[in-house]
Amino acid sequence: MTLLLNDTRGEVRRTGATYEITFMRRLARPVAKVWAALTVPERLADWLAKAEIDLRVGGRFSLHWDTHDYRMAGVITELDPPRVLAWTWPHEQHPDSVVRWTLEPDGDGCRLTLVQTNLTAPPLKNAAAGWHTHLEGLAGAADGVTTPWRAERERELARLYTDLAAT
């Protein structure tokens, strides 16, 4: 199923017993700026969460959201600067999940693809709405602008992904 929302495309696919979410964006920012928003802790804090990163394959990639006291501690599994970054996202409901980003030059900007794999049905709607909400701040973070996460925006988007809970 594909959802077209606010010029963004989120696609969810069943992959055996799990699911995969893909978001694709064209950003009017050069690859280097978007790469920084994905890998520099201060830029990540502008749109996603506080971060601690050991930027190497096998390095730690941890995130902390003060707003709802949630922590994620993963490991970088793939790194090809400034094109590819992947890390594990262990969670009790999807312990083998991996988040993978790719960047490709596109004219004066770039194409970003985010894929999260090995998700299970119960948190699928929340994962989709969460990424959708956070991605709205990514272009600003590439310019050093903070876009705080807003619970009301995520709840609004979660309603758009409600049908995923029944998938």
Secondary structure, DSSP 4 states (H G I P E B T S, - for coil): -EEEETTEEEEEEEETTEEEEEEEEEESS-HHHHHHHHH-HHHHHHHT-EEEE--STT-EEEEEETTTTEEEEEEEEEEETTTEEEEE---TT-TT-EEEEEEEEETTEEEEEEEEEEE-HHHHHHHHHHHHHHHTTHHHHHTT------HHHHHHHHHHTGGGGG-
